[in-house]
Amino acid sequence: MQTALRTSLPETELASRADFVPHARVVHGERPVHTGGRPLSIRGLRKSFCDNEVLRGIDLHIPAGQFVAIVGKSGCGKSTLLRLIAGLDGIDAGSISFGGDVQPEDIRVMFQEPRLLPWARVLANVEVGLGRDRASSDAHARAEKALSEVSLADKRDQWPSVLSGGQKQRVALGRALVSRPRVLAFDEPLGALDALTRISMQRLLERVWRDQGFTAILVTHDVSEAVALADRVLVIEEGRIAHDVTVNALRPRQRGSAELASLEGSILSHLLSADDRT
């Protein structure tokens, strides 16, 4: 049974049809060890801001545990779609639902900015992700485990101000992971990082996704990042899904390989041809 979810949790947390891809896609390669993710289904989704219709009838089904990347030029609606999935904005028409019983803490978002509390140490910042469970007896232990998963256990007592950009994003990831989410949405979380730190963070995202098995939805401007991480890449154009690409490359993926380069070139060609048509 599919259940709709509309929530109003704070932006620093959170966030909620089925069968609209004609057939299920079989993705080869190394998948999550455990699939604890939730399927996501969207029907006829529309969203406008004043007279600007940003999303114009999105139909989409994401199987549980799949890693999906969403790309498109600025203003195409990809971040708006992510915010609607996360429950951070209200929908105008259509529906968004997850399979099974979904609690608010099952959906989390990681943003481009770490959004850490400057007056709280690293461990306390991670505990924020526990929400109402912050008062539980195992809150410290759960936060420490999340920090270990993002390789920052030794920074537990540090202030955010002394951390590098990459370390701050790992704290933000630990905060998102601490409640063991079923769906984790990423809104260009690596966009502000330097090239080497970005690659390191991409590997970390892939590792925790494999370990925990959540459904991952990544919005990015970087097509090479999309094909390196995702099982499937969606190209948004003028508020609609214009291209749906399955990435069958085996994991761990070899960045710079001919296979990934070919996929990246195909997606970039579609994006550029969209510019030529406008």
N, C-alpha and C positions, 0 to 999 in steps of 0.2 A: 504494500500500500504506500502511495506517495503522500507526503504531508507537506503542506506549504509552511514556510517560516517567514515571519516578518518580525524583526526585533528592533530595539532601539538602544543597543549598548553603546558606550563611548567609542569614539573613533580609534582610540589607541588599542582597543580590543578587537574584537569580534570576529562575525556577521550573519542565505537559504537557498520536473515534469517529465516526460520521459519519452524516449523513442523517436527523436527527430533526425538522427543520423540514419540514413536508409538501412545500413547494415552495421553491425558491430565490427569494429576493426581489431584485427589481431596484430599486436605489436610484438616483434621478436626482440630478444635480448634480455638483459638482466632486469627484472622487475622487483618491486619491493619484496622484502623477505616476508612481511606480514601486510595484508591489505586491510587496514582498519578504516579506510576512507569511506566517504559516502558518495553515491552517484548524485549528479546534479542535472536537473532537467528544466529547460526554459521553453516557454511557448508564447509566441506572439508578443515578445517584450518590446515595449515602446517607452521612450523617455524624451521629454522636451524641456528646454529652458526658455521661457517666454515663447517667442515665435520660432526658435531654433529647435527642430526635431533632430535630436542627436542619435537616438536608436530607433530604427524603423521596422520593427518586426523581426526580432531575433528568435530563431528556433534552434535549440542546441541540446544535445545530451552528452554528458561526460560520465563514463563508467567510473565506478569506485576505484580509487587508487591510481587513476591516470594522471600523468603530468602533461598539462596543456599550456602552451604559450600563446599569447595574443599579441599580434603586431599590427602596425598600421601607422600612417602618417599622423602628425599632430592634429587633433580635433576630430578624428574619425569616430570617436566614441568608445575606445578600448578601456580607458580608465573609468568612464561612466558605467560601462558594463560591469567592471570589477566591483565598483562601489555598490551597485544594485545587488550583485550576488552576495556581497558582504553585509547587506542590510543597512548601509550607511546613508543611502538615499532612498526615497520612496519611488515606486514604479507608477507610471501613468496608466499603462494597460498591459495585459498579459499576466503571466505567472512565473514564479521561480519556486522550485521545490527540491527537497532532498529525500532520498529513500529512507524509510524507517524513522525511528524516534530520534530527533535531533535536538540537542540542548544548545543554548546560546554559546556556551564555552567550547562547543565542538567546532566553531568557525572562528578563525583568527586572520588578522591582516598584518602584513609587514610592509611598511612604507619606505620611500626613498630616504626620508629623514629618520634617524633612529628614534627621535622623540623620547629620549631618556629624561628622567627626573634629575636635575643637576644637584639637588639637595640630598639625594639618596645614593648609597653606595651600590656597586654593581649587583650584589646578591639581592638587595632590596628591590632594585629595578626589575630583576627577573621575577621576583615574587609578585609583582603587580599583575603579571599575566595569570595568576591563580584566581583573581577576582575575589569572590566570596570565600574561597578556600584559603585565603591568606592567613586566616586565624586558626587553621587546622594545625594539629601537632606535628604533621610531617611537611609543613610548608618549606622550612629551611632545607630539608633533605631533598625535596623535589626540585627546588631551585638550584641546589648544588649539582644535582644530576643533570639538569638542563645545561648548566654552565660547562660541565664536563663534556657533554655532547657537542658543544660548539668550541671545545678546546680553550676555555677561558677559566678553568677552575682556579688558577693561580691569581686571577684578578678579582676575586670575590669581594675583597675589602677596598678596592680602589674606587676613587671618584670618577665619574664620567669625563670630567675635564682633562684627565691625564691620559685618556685612551686615544689611540689612533682612530681614523675614520673606519677602517676595517674592523677594529675591535669593537667600536660602538655598534656597528651593524651586527656583529656576532652576539652582542648582548641583546639587541632587539630581536634577533632570531631566537635566542634562548628564552626570552620573555614570551614569544609566540608559541614555542614548543612545550613550555612547562605544563600546560593544561592538557597535553596530548590531543591536539585538535584532530578532527576528522577531515576538515577542509582547511587548507592554508592558502590564502591569497596573497600574492606578491605584487605590489604596485611599484615597478621599477626600483627595487631595493638596492641595486648595485650601480645605479646610474652615476653616482657622484664619486665612485672609487677609481683609483688609478688602474691601469691595465693588468698588472701582475696581481694586485690585491683582488681585482674583480674575478680573475680566473680561479684564484684560491677560494673565493667565496662561492663561485659556481660549483666547484667540486664539493664544498661543504653542503650546499643546498641539495645536491644530488645524493650525497651520502645519507643525510638525515631523512630525506624522502624515502630512500630504500629501506632504511632501518625502521621507520615508523609506519610507512604505508599509507599516509594521508593522501587525499586528492589534492593535487597542486595546480594552481592557476596563476600563471606568471604574465604580467603585462610588461613588455619591454620594447624599446626602440631598436635594440641590437638583434638583428636577424641571426648573426652567428651564435649569439647566446641562446636564442630560441631553439635552433637546431641542435646545439650541443646538449641541451638539458631536456627537451620535451619529447614526449611520445607523439605529439600532434601539435601542429602550428596552425592557428586560425588567423587569417588576414581579414581585418575589418576595413571596409571601404564604404564611406557615406552611410554609416549606421547599420550596415548589413554585413553578414559573413560572406565575403566574396571568394574566398579560397580556403580549403580545408586540406591540409597536407599531413599525411602520416609519415612519421620518421621511424623507419625500420632499422636504423643503424644499431649495431650491437653495442652494449655497454660493457666496460667503460669505453667511451667514445674517444677517438683520436682526433683532436682538434687539428684542422688543416688538412684532413684526409680528403681524397677526391670525392668520396661519397657525400660528406657534409658540405663540401664546397659546391657541389652540383645542386644540392637542395637549397643552399643559401642563395645561389645564383638564380634559381627558378623563382624563389619568393621575391627577391629583389627586383627581378624582371617584371613580375606582376605589379609590384608597388610602383615602379617607374612608369609602366604602361598606364597605370591608373592616373598618374600625374599628367601624362600626355593627353588623356581623354577629358581632363577637366580644363 
